[in-house]
């Protein structure tokens, strides 16, 4: 089982969406830890993503699960 931390953000003017994988984790809890670290690195001071962005933990089942 794998969890992926994905960044989603609106481009300038809200015309488009940008999304990419930031990291992988072996559990939901570890993905949330990575999310908190990424928020700090993005400059968040209140635990929320910056305006126009979001960090999402997504689950992907592996072939052998």
N, C-alpha and C positions, 0 to 999 in steps of 0.2 A: 504494500500500500504506500502510495506517495502523495504528498501534498505539495502544491506549487503556490508560491507567493507571486501574485500577478499585480503589476502596476497598471492602472487604467486612468487615463487623463484626457481631458478635452484639449484640443489644440486652440491656439489663439482665435478668439471670436466664436468658439464653439462650433466651428465648421466641420470638424472631424474628431476622431477618437484615436488615441495612441494607446497600445497595450503591448506589454512584454513581460516575460518571466524574469523575476528578480532572483529567486532561489528555490531550492527543493528542500523538503523536510520529510522525516519519517513518521511524523504524527501531527495531528491537528494542534496539539499543545505547542510543539516545537515550531510549527508554522506561525502561530500567534506570537511566540517569542521573537521570531525573525521579523514579523510585522512591526512589533514595537521598536525594535532596533532600527528598522528602515524609517519609521516615522521620525525618530530622533535625528537620523542622518539627513532627512529631508528638511529639518528645521522646525518640526512641530513641537510646540511647547505645552500643548494641552491634551495630547494623545489622539487628536483627530488629524486626518489627512489635510493637506493644504487645499484651498478652494479649487474646485475643478478636477480633483484627483481622488483616487480611492486605491487602497491596497486590499486585495482579496485573496483569501486562502481557498484554493480549489483542490478537490480530491480527484485522483485518477487511479483507477484500479489497474494493477499490473497484470500481465498475462498469467502469472502463476498464482494470483490471489483467488 
